[in-house]
Amino acid sequence: MCGICGIYNYRDGEPVSQTTIRDMTAAMVHRGPDDDGFHFAGALGLGMRRLSIIDLEGGAQPIASEAGTHVTVCNGEIYNFRELRAELAAHGHIFRTRSDTEALVHAYEQWGFAFLTRLNGMFGLALWDAAERTLVLARDPYGIKPLYYHDTGGTIRFASEIKSLLCDPAVPRAVDPLGLDLYLSFSYVPSPRTAFAGIHRLPPGYALVCTPRGCALRRYHIAAPTAMDSRDEAALVEELRELIAAAVRRQMVADVPVGALLSGGVDSTTTATLMARLAEQPIDTFTVGFAGHHRLDETAYARATARRLGSRHHDIVISADEYVGFLPRAVWYLEDLVATDSTLAYSRVCELAATTVKVVLTGQGADEPFAGYPRHLGERYGWLLRGAPPALLDGVARVLVARLPRNERLKRAVRSLGTRDPLARMVAVWTVVDAEQKGRLYAPGLQPHDEPELPTALWGAEVSHLDGLSQMLYMDSRLSLADNLLLYGDKLAMAVSLEARVPLLDLELMRFVERVPAALKIRGRTQKYLLRKAVSAWVPEEVLRRKKIPFQSPLDAWLRSDLTTQVRELLLDREAATAHYFSASVVDQMIRQHVAGREDHKRVLLDLIVFELWHQQFIRASSARLRSTILPVSPGVRKGNV
């Protein structure tokens, strides 16, 4: 796990500034406190910070091929590197290290651009081909690792983190109006945009290829699902079981201790159970809970699982007071606009884990491809209502919305019922602030005249042959998962120099999962049906039956009590960015309605809070402060043992 960055003056060939590359690299020291490395070749400069996980002594980056004509830096892990090394050695390639990263330069020499299709891992990588004067940037197929870039038409700058790009004075610090508009819609900014004007994020499964002629996006991972064959359910369960076990085994490979983030749910219990079976000694497990909010607290369930596994268990309890101090720090490390109330819980459990291990495996990523969210249940059976006359649907929607003012999620689901196109319907379900609400929320003249491209545009055509649920799962796995949950999963773990791996998004496993028919993902009211059948060999029945507890903070209650004063002071200050972009009277009304319990505005209010803190730190902040500021880990992590 690392942070990578670089500059390539691909048009004029002018030498890059080594000072700038070193500044960009230093801004990511939290991603790689163990080492740094650089490669300068005239118009090209590469930098990296390393968190040593595999081949601690010999795996320093950048890594070059035998002749030195190909050089790479990589953030992430290549899990099938041993198989690749064996195949490449058979072709005559000579390896100097045991590192997974070294396989990249040899694979490129052997297979060219197609080498990306052979990688099973999580990565944001850069590979320099000196002979062709070509720079290849690539992000893994499911977007587990981020990679950002700024292209002027003559110079490409790239980095694992936006704050690294902003160390270069040539990169402007300005709000992208369309990025902000997308953020209001979805509470995150889908790739390839970000909230920063001129800064883009590589979409999952894409590469950016830069030559003296220019830069072009290329899709290298195309996984349009094909129909699964006619094997019976028992055979599919057994194959899925083998794929999950193989994925966990692959992702436990490390030369440092590996632990597990453990909740009371099916996914993390599956991962931790398999790890405990495969490990030669007891594993470390980590859990977070909430003071005074037992509905969201899973510490008792996690402790019970830890006792069953014989793990060394650690947990931490957090409160509303911590949220006030935590959020500015989280926004700093998240960099882009991401408003998810689970960030506090995730950040604190990562801090706890980082005191003991350098790598953790998580259960993240199963809900999207296996259909674990309420919206998936609605899509599976929505056809029962969508056949009704539009006038009737509109009437039902108005009645339900009026009678259930606090159920924000149900409102979105009901409003999507009259939408016939599956892709448009899923966008409606995802949308937190719709066009009508934006019209009221924006300050006069601030709403963009142009409509941003829908996030489904990159992948929509290749799944149009699928049923509605399969289309939604495919999109979820490349949009809300990649640019929201996995983004904060990467940023907040790396903020404390912790590598977080997601075995349930293993490439071989996902190739199988995305071919499983919808009827085996939701059976009756049972969600993640085939997954539950497969893991029943490892997970106790009481865990399988337990109602899903969302991994989030009790933000709704906090906004109506502990945090009310702070929110009003932050958002309604005359000098606030919120007061410039949005209507103060509408924001004030939303706060009052939420506190009174008349409406559920927690999602929109969190959007505005995060935007205000982000604007203060990244848009108003001076470039000198941005280059020098690395916020400290929040103090007071307490450990408890079972």
BELCOR-V717064 format. One record per helix or strand of 3 or more residues. SS is the DSSP state (helix for helix, strand for strand). FROM is the first residue (numbers start at 1). LEN is the number of residues. If there is no record, write none. Layout:
ss: {SS & SS}
from: {FROM & FROM}
len: {LEN & LEN}
//
This chain:
ss: {strand & helix & helix & strand & strand & strand & helix & helix & strand & strand & strand & strand & helix & helix & strand & strand & helix & strand & helix & strand & helix & helix & strand & helix & helix & strand & helix & helix & helix & helix & helix & helix & helix & helix & helix & helix & helix & strand & helix & helix & helix & helix & helix & helix & helix & helix & helix & helix & helix}
from: {2 & 18 & 29 & 35 & 44 & 70 & 81 & 102 & 121 & 134 & 148 & 156 & 162 & 177 & 206 & 214 & 233 & 258 & 266 & 284 & 294 & 299 & 312 & 320 & 343 & 359 & 366 & 374 & 383 & 390 & 408 & 422 & 435 & 455 & 460 & 468 & 480 & 499 & 503 & 507 & 518 & 529 & 541 & 555 & 564 & 577 & 584 & 602 & 623}
len: {7 & 9 & 3 & 7 & 7 & 9 & 10 & 17 & 9 & 6 & 4 & 4 & 4 & 10 & 6 & 6 & 19 & 4 & 13 & 7 & 3 & 11 & 7 & 15 & 12 & 3 & 5 & 8 & 4 & 14 & 8 & 9 & 7 & 4 & 4 & 9 & 15 & 3 & 3 & 7 & 3 & 7 & 5 & 5 & 9 & 5 & 13 & 18 & 6}
//
